[in-house]
Amino acid sequence: MRKSRLSKYKQEKLIKHFVAGTTARCAASLVGVNFKTGVYYYQRLRELIAHHTEQEAQLIFDGEVEVDESYFGGARKGQRGRGAAGKVPVLAYLRGW
C-alpha cells in the first residue's frame, strides 16, 4: 500500500500473517500495532485482492460463460448425489465464442 504510515517491515509481517491465515487481532499483537490498525490493514488487503480479481475476471470471462458441476466416483450402490461417499466434485466452465 502506497500511503501507509506503517513501516515496510510491519507491512510485510502483516501480509505474511494474512497469507498464513492468522486473525487480524492476533497478527496486530504479534507485529506490535493496534488491533484496529491490523483489522484495517487486513480489510485493505481484501479490497486490493478483490479489485485485482475483478480486473482479471473481466479479461478472462468476457462474453457469455456457462458453468456446470458434477460428481464422479463412488463405486458403492445406495446413497446417490452429493452425500455419497467417495464422490469427487468437478467444476467446469465454457466460454462462449
Sequence and secondary structure as in RCSB ss.txt:
>XXXX:A:sequence
MRKSRLSKYKQEKLIKHFVAGTTARCAASLVGVNFKTGVYYYQRLRELIAHHTEQEAQLIFDGEVEVDESYFGGA
RKGQRGRGAAGKVPVLAYLRGW
>XXXX:A:secstr
 TT SS HHHHHHHHHHHHHT  HHHHHHHHTS HHHHHHHHHHHHHHHHHHHHHHHHHHS S EEEEEEEEE  
 SS  GGGSTTEEEEEEEEE  
